[in-house]
């Protein structure tokens, strides 16, 4: 089967995969509840919801100019509250507490502006020791949405991550369940990796050459073989830049490939864990635009290295260097949490462990399959070469959009930004 046919099959596969995996934009919301020391029946709530999500749900941008103003938010206050508040239920001792909006504001997060809904939750009985929160925001719009819920009762804090896959949590006001918090953020970390297309493409770009090794091309008639290939492939020859002196060869044994993957994953884990912790703890702060642009650049460089090998033997160095910027990207999922040490340790530890589990799951699925087909033209030409060029194109689009804050026509309908 010739290269063109392999390319056609690859494009068909990508086209079939794209709508289900790429046609979403990850969304977060932050919900906090505080007990009222002066009123045993009342809790004060603050719900931060991204304006981009509310615009998608209720249409805030009235003039469709792409810029949501405070005036537009105020004009749609009733619509915003009518959409959000029915999708939140707070229960004490099995009885639903009545929620009433008390105010509106705007707040800036690392990933953009958020509408702030201020509300009170009033329960028939005194605030119970255990509170149940049912959260269904965006459940019919974005299956990847999540709400970070924090409950403050005096000096005690409990938290959970809720979303379409886990819409309900029971929070203890007397003795916070740190294990439950840990597992909640563990699940969130796993999904953060699995729904982060840019993180996945970066990791796959590093893993693709793991079952191959770069070796000198041998033989006295190299120029004749290359002339034959050039004649058969035509213009496609321009995208075969490995050169006459080097070529990818399949590794003979599984374990050297496995060792390379361990080095890559370990290096990536170490560096992203450092910046994830520093950013969540508030020690390091980098603008979101710079972080997201850096992540796009990392994907581009990692994929480009597969077709123009600059680093062929120590790919783990690329993973380690760019892991720092990816850690800042992971931290955006937890930025803004104001938790005491115990709760922060449970949340950060669970999320970090979830990221690692999600990452290892991708590696464990990829490596045996890649090793099994490493000798085929489908892998060496279709996946490594053309797959890497496809990732380069995707990452270049992300980079342009994120650096210049522009929208490439038709690009956002296929790929997340």
C-alpha positions as CSV (number, residue, x, y, z in Angstrom):
1,X,0.0,0.0,0.0
2,X,1.6,3.3,-1.0
3,X,2.1,6.4,1.2
4,X,-0.7,8.4,-0.3
5,X,-3.2,5.7,0.6
6,X,-1.8,5.5,4.2
7,X,-2.2,9.3,4.4
8,X,-5.8,9.1,3.2
9,X,-6.6,6.4,5.8
10,X,-5.0,8.5,8.5
11,X,-7.0,11.6,7.6
12,X,-10.2,9.7,7.6
13,X,-9.4,8.4,11.1
14,X,-8.6,11.9,12.4
15,X,-11.8,13.3,10.9
16,X,-13.9,10.5,12.5
17,X,-12.2,11.0,15.8
18,X,-12.2,14.8,16.0
19,X,-15.9,15.6,16.6
20,X,-16.1,13.4,19.7
21,X,-12.8,14.3,21.2
22,X,-12.0,17.9,20.2
23,X,-15.4,19.6,19.8
24,X,-15.5,20.9,23.3
25,X,-14.0,23.6,25.4
26,X,-13.3,22.8,29.0
27,X,-15.2,24.9,31.5
28,X,-15.0,25.4,35.2
29,X,-17.1,27.2,37.9
30,X,-16.3,27.9,41.5
31,X,-19.0,27.6,44.2
32,X,-18.4,28.5,47.9
33,X,-20.9,28.4,50.8
34,X,-20.3,30.0,54.2
35,X,-22.3,29.6,57.3
36,X,-23.6,32.7,59.0
37,X,-22.4,33.0,62.6
38,X,-25.4,35.3,63.4
39,X,-28.1,33.1,61.8
40,X,-28.1,29.3,62.3
41,X,-30.5,28.8,59.3
42,X,-28.6,30.8,56.7
43,X,-25.6,30.3,54.5
44,X,-24.0,32.9,52.1
45,X,-23.1,31.6,48.7
46,X,-20.9,32.9,45.9
47,X,-20.9,31.2,42.5
48,X,-18.3,32.2,39.9
49,X,-19.3,31.1,36.3
50,X,-17.2,31.8,33.2
51,X,-18.8,34.5,31.0
52,X,-18.0,32.4,27.9
53,X,-20.0,29.5,29.3
54,X,-23.0,31.7,30.3
55,X,-22.9,33.3,26.8
56,X,-23.1,29.9,25.3
57,X,-26.0,28.9,27.6
58,X,-28.1,32.1,27.7
59,X,-26.6,34.4,25.0
60,X,-25.1,37.4,26.9
61,X,-23.2,39.0,24.0
62,X,-26.2,40.9,22.6
63,X,-24.4,42.6,19.7
64,X,-22.3,39.5,18.9
65,X,-19.0,41.5,18.8
66,X,-17.1,38.9,20.8
67,X,-16.6,41.2,23.8
68,X,-19.0,40.9,26.8
69,X,-19.4,44.1,28.7
70,X,-20.5,44.8,32.3
71,X,-23.6,46.4,30.8
72,X,-24.5,43.2,28.9
73,X,-24.0,41.1,32.1
74,X,-26.3,43.5,34.1
75,X,-28.9,43.4,31.3
76,X,-29.0,39.6,31.5
77,X,-28.9,39.3,35.3
78,X,-32.3,37.7,35.5
79,X,-31.6,35.3,32.7
80,X,-28.3,34.3,34.3
81,X,-29.8,33.7,37.7
82,X,-32.8,31.9,36.2
83,X,-30.4,29.6,34.4
84,X,-28.0,28.9,37.2
85,X,-29.8,28.8,40.5
86,X,-32.3,26.0,39.5
87,X,-29.3,23.9,38.7
88,X,-28.1,24.0,42.3
89,X,-29.7,22.3,45.2
90,X,-28.5,22.5,48.8
91,X,-30.0,20.1,51.3
92,X,-29.8,19.8,55.1
93,X,-31.1,16.7,56.8
94,X,-32.8,15.8,53.5
95,X,-34.7,19.1,53.3
96,X,-34.0,21.5,50.5
97,X,-32.8,24.9,51.5
98,X,-34.3,27.8,49.6
99,X,-31.8,29.8,47.5
100,X,-32.3,33.5,46.7
101,X,-30.0,35.7,44.7
102,X,-28.7,38.7,46.6
103,X,-26.3,40.4,44.2
104,X,-24.1,40.3,41.1
105,X,-20.5,41.1,40.3
106,X,-17.7,40.4,37.8
107,X,-14.4,38.7,38.8
108,X,-11.2,38.0,36.8
109,X,-9.7,34.5,36.9
110,X,-6.6,33.3,35.1
111,X,-8.6,32.1,32.2
112,X,-10.9,35.1,31.7
113,X,-13.8,37.0,33.2
114,X,-16.4,35.3,35.4
115,X,-19.9,36.4,36.4
116,X,-20.4,36.2,40.2
117,X,-23.8,35.3,41.5
118,X,-24.2,36.1,45.2
119,X,-27.0,34.2,47.0
120,X,-28.3,33.0,50.3
121,X,-29.4,29.5,51.1
122,X,-31.9,29.4,54.0
123,X,-32.8,26.1,55.6
124,X,-35.9,25.3,57.7
125,X,-33.7,23.8,60.5
126,X,-30.4,24.9,61.9
127,X,-27.5,24.3,59.6
128,X,-27.0,20.5,59.9
129,X,-23.7,18.8,60.5
130,X,-23.9,17.3,57.1
131,X,-24.9,19.1,53.9
132,X,-25.7,17.7,50.5
133,X,-25.0,19.7,47.4
134,X,-26.6,18.7,44.0
135,X,-24.9,20.4,41.1
136,X,-26.2,20.2,37.5
137,X,-24.9,23.3,35.8
138,X,-24.0,22.8,32.1
139,X,-25.1,19.2,32.3
140,X,-27.0,19.4,29.1
141,X,-24.4,21.5,27.3
142,X,-20.9,20.4,28.3
143,X,-20.2,16.9,29.6
144,X,-16.7,18.0,30.7
145,X,-17.9,20.9,32.9
146,X,-17.0,20.8,36.5
147,X,-17.8,22.8,39.6
148,X,-15.3,23.2,42.5
149,X,-17.4,23.4,45.6
150,X,-16.0,24.7,48.9
151,X,-18.0,24.7,52.2
152,X,-16.8,27.0,55.1
153,X,-18.2,26.4,58.5
154,X,-16.3,28.6,61.0
155,X,-12.7,27.4,60.8
156,X,-13.6,24.1,59.1
157,X,-13.5,23.6,55.4
158,X,-14.8,20.8,53.2
159,X,-14.7,20.6,49.4
160,X,-15.5,18.5,46.3
161,X,-15.4,18.6,42.5
162,X,-18.8,18.0,40.9
163,X,-20.0,17.7,37.3
164,X,-22.2,15.7,34.9
165,X,-20.5,12.4,35.9
166,X,-20.7,13.2,39.7
167,X,-23.5,15.7,40.3
168,X,-23.9,15.2,44.1
169,X,-21.7,15.3,47.2
170,X,-22.3,15.1,50.9
171,X,-20.1,17.4,53.0
172,X,-19.5,17.0,56.7
173,X,-19.4,20.4,58.6
174,X,-17.9,19.0,61.8
175,X,-15.2,16.6,60.6
176,X,-14.3,17.1,56.9
177,X,-13.7,13.8,55.1
178,X,-10.2,14.3,53.7
179,X,-10.2,11.0,51.9
180,X,-13.4,11.9,50.1
181,X,-11.9,15.2,49.1
182,X,-8.7,13.4,47.9
183,X,-10.7,11.0,45.7
184,X,-12.9,13.8,44.4
185,X,-9.8,15.7,43.2
186,X,-8.2,12.5,42.1
187,X,-11.0,11.9,39.6
188,X,-10.8,15.5,38.5
189,X,-7.1,15.2,37.8
190,X,-7.7,12.1,35.6
191,X,-10.4,13.8,33.6
192,X,-8.2,17.0,33.3
193,X,-5.6,14.9,31.4
194,X,-8.1,12.9,29.4
195,X,-10.0,16.1,28.2
196,X,-6.9,18.2,27.8
197,X,-6.2,17.6,24.1
198,X,-3.0,19.8,24.1
199,X,-1.5,17.8,27.0
200,X,-2.4,14.5,25.2
201,X,-0.9,15.6,21.9
202,X,2.3,16.8,23.6
203,X,2.7,13.4,25.4
204,X,1.9,11.4,22.2
205,X,4.4,13.5,20.2
206,X,7.1,12.5,22.7
207,X,6.0,8.8,22.7
208,X,5.8,8.3,18.9
209,X,9.6,7.8,18.4
210,X,10.0,5.6,21.5
211,X,9.7,2.4,19.6
212,X,12.1,3.6,16.9
213,X,15.7,4.5,16.8
214,X,17.5,6.9,14.5
215,X,20.4,5.2,12.6
216,X,22.6,6.2,9.6
217,X,21.3,5.1,6.3
218,X,23.7,2.6,4.7
219,X,24.3,1.3,1.2
220,X,26.2,2.5,-1.9
221,X,23.1,3.4,-3.9
222,X,21.3,5.6,-1.4
223,X,20.9,8.4,-4.0
224,X,19.1,6.0,-6.4
225,X,16.7,4.8,-3.8
226,X,15.9,8.4,-2.8
227,X,15.5,9.4,-6.5
228,X,13.0,6.5,-6.8
229,X,11.1,7.6,-3.7
230,X,11.1,11.2,-4.9
231,X,9.7,10.2,-8.3
232,X,6.9,8.1,-6.8
233,X,5.9,10.6,-4.1
234,X,6.3,13.9,-6.0
235,X,5.6,17.0,-3.9
236,X,5.2,14.8,-0.8
237,X,9.0,14.4,-0.8
238,X,9.3,17.9,0.6
239,X,7.7,16.7,3.8
240,X,10.2,13.8,4.2
241,X,13.0,15.8,5.9
242,X,14.9,13.1,7.7
243,X,17.5,13.2,5.0
244,X,19.7,10.8,3.2
245,X,22.0,10.2,6.1
246,X,19.6,9.1,8.8
247,X,16.4,7.0,9.0
248,X,14.1,5.7,11.7
249,X,14.5,1.9,12.4
250,X,12.3,-0.2,14.7
251,X,13.8,-1.2,18.0
252,X,14.5,-4.9,18.3
253,X,13.5,-5.2,22.0
254,X,10.6,-3.9,24.0
255,X,12.5,-3.0,27.1
256,X,14.8,-0.3,25.6
257,X,11.6,1.4,24.3
258,X,10.0,1.0,27.7
259,X,13.0,2.5,29.4
260,X,12.9,5.5,27.1
261,X,9.2,6.0,27.9
262,X,9.9,5.8,31.7
263,X,12.5,8.5,31.3
264,X,10.1,10.7,29.3
265,X,7.2,10.3,31.7
266,X,9.3,10.7,34.8
267,X,11.0,13.8,33.5
268,X,7.6,15.3,32.6
269,X,6.0,14.3,35.9
270,X,8.9,15.9,38.0
271,X,8.8,19.2,36.3
272,X,5.1,19.7,36.0
273,X,4.6,18.7,39.6
274,X,7.0,21.4,40.7
275,X,5.2,24.2,39.0
276,X,1.7,22.8,39.7
277,X,2.5,23.0,43.4
278,X,4.1,26.4,43.3
279,X,1.3,27.9,41.3
280,X,-1.5,26.4,43.4
281,X,0.2,27.6,46.6
282,X,0.4,31.1,45.2
283,X,4.2,31.2,45.1
284,X,4.4,31.5,41.3
285,X,2.0,33.4,39.0
286,X,2.2,33.5,35.2
287,X,-0.4,35.1,33.0
288,X,-2.8,32.5,31.5
289,X,-2.2,33.8,28.0
290,X,1.5,33.1,28.3
291,X,1.0,29.7,29.8
292,X,-1.5,28.6,27.1
293,X,0.7,29.9,24.4
294,X,3.7,28.1,25.8
295,X,1.8,24.8,25.9
296,X,0.8,25.2,22.3
297,X,4.5,25.9,21.5
298,X,5.6,22.8,23.4
299,X,3.2,20.6,21.3
300,X,4.5,22.2,18.1
301,X,8.2,21.6,19.1
302,X,7.7,18.0,20.2
303,X,5.9,17.1,17.0
304,X,8.3,19.0,14.8
305,X,11.2,17.1,16.4
306,X,9.8,13.9,15.0
307,X,10.2,15.0,11.4
308,X,13.2,17.3,11.8
309,X,15.0,15.5,14.7
310,X,16.9,18.1,16.8
311,X,16.9,15.9,19.9
312,X,16.8,12.2,18.9
313,X,18.4,10.4,21.8
314,X,17.4,12.4,24.9
315,X,13.7,13.2,24.2
316,X,13.2,13.3,28.0
317,X,14.9,16.7,28.0
318,X,12.1,18.1,25.9
319,X,9.6,16.5,28.3
320,X,11.4,18.0,31.3
321,X,11.8,21.5,29.9
322,X,8.2,21.9,28.8
323,X,6.8,20.1,31.8
324,X,7.2,23.3,33.8
325,X,4.8,25.2,31.5
326,X,2.3,22.3,31.5
327,X,2.4,22.3,35.3
328,X,1.2,25.9,35.2
329,X,-1.6,24.8,32.9
330,X,-2.6,22.0,35.2
331,X,-2.6,24.6,38.1
332,X,-5.3,26.6,36.4
333,X,-7.8,23.9,37.4
334,X,-7.1,24.7,41.1
335,X,-6.2,28.3,41.0
336,X,-8.3,30.4,43.4
337,X,-8.8,27.7,46.0
338,X,-8.4,29.3,49.4
339,X,-8.1,26.3,51.7
340,X,-6.4,25.5,55.0
341,X,-3.3,23.3,54.9
342,X,-5.2,20.0,55.5
343,X,-7.8,20.6,52.8
344,X,-5.2,22.0,50.4
345,X,-3.0,19.0,50.9
346,X,-5.9,16.6,50.1
347,X,-7.0,18.6,47.1
348,X,-3.5,19.2,45.6
349,X,-2.4,15.6,46.4
350,X,-5.5,14.1,44.9
351,X,-5.4,16.2,41.7
352,X,-1.6,15.5,41.2
353,X,-2.2,11.8,41.6
354,X,-5.1,11.9,39.2
355,X,-3.0,13.6,36.6
356,X,-0.3,10.9,36.9
357,X,-2.9,8.1,36.7
358,X,-4.5,9.7,33.6
359,X,-1.0,10.1,32.1
360,X,0.0,6.5,32.8
361,X,-3.2,5.1,31.4
362,X,-2.4,6.8,28.1
363,X,1.1,5.4,28.1
364,X,0.0,1.9,29.0
365,X,-2.5,1.9,26.2
366,X,0.0,3.4,23.6
367,X,3.3,1.6,24.2
368,X,2.3,-2.1,23.6
369,X,0.2,-1.1,20.5
370,X,3.0,1.0,19.1
371,X,5.6,-1.7,19.6
372,X,3.4,-4.3,17.9
373,X,3.1,-2.2,14.7
374,X,6.4,-0.4,14.8
375,X,7.7,-2.1,11.7
376,X,4.8,-1.2,9.5
377,X,4.7,1.7,7.0
378,X,1.5,2.7,8.7
379,X,3.4,3.5,11.9
380,X,6.6,4.9,10.4
381,X,5.0,6.9,7.6
382,X,1.3,7.3,8.5
383,X,1.6,7.9,12.3
384,X,5.1,9.1,12.9
385,X,5.6,11.4,9.9
386,X,2.1,12.4,8.9
387,X,0.7,12.2,12.3
388,X,3.5,14.5,13.6
389,X,2.8,17.0,10.7
390,X,-0.9,17.0,11.6
391,X,0.0,17.8,15.2
392,X,2.3,20.5,14.0
393,X,-0.5,22.1,12.1
394,X,-2.9,21.8,15.0
395,X,-0.4,23.3,17.5
396,X,0.5,26.1,15.1
397,X,-3.2,27.1,15.0
398,X,-3.5,27.0,18.7
399,X,-0.3,29.1,19.0
400,X,-1.5,31.8,16.6
401,X,-4.9,32.0,18.3
402,X,-3.5,32.2,21.8
403,X,-0.6,34.6,21.2
404,X,-2.6,37.0,19.1
405,X,-6.0,36.4,20.7
406,X,-7.6,35.9,17.3
407,X,-10.0,33.2,16.0
408,X,-9.1,31.3,12.9
409,X,-12.3,30.8,10.9
410,X,-13.6,27.2,11.2
411,X,-10.7,26.2,13.6
412,X,-12.6,26.4,16.9
413,X,-15.4,24.1,15.6
414,X,-12.9,21.2,15.4
415,X,-10.3,21.9,18.0
416,X,-10.4,23.4,21.5
417,X,-8.5,26.6,22.2
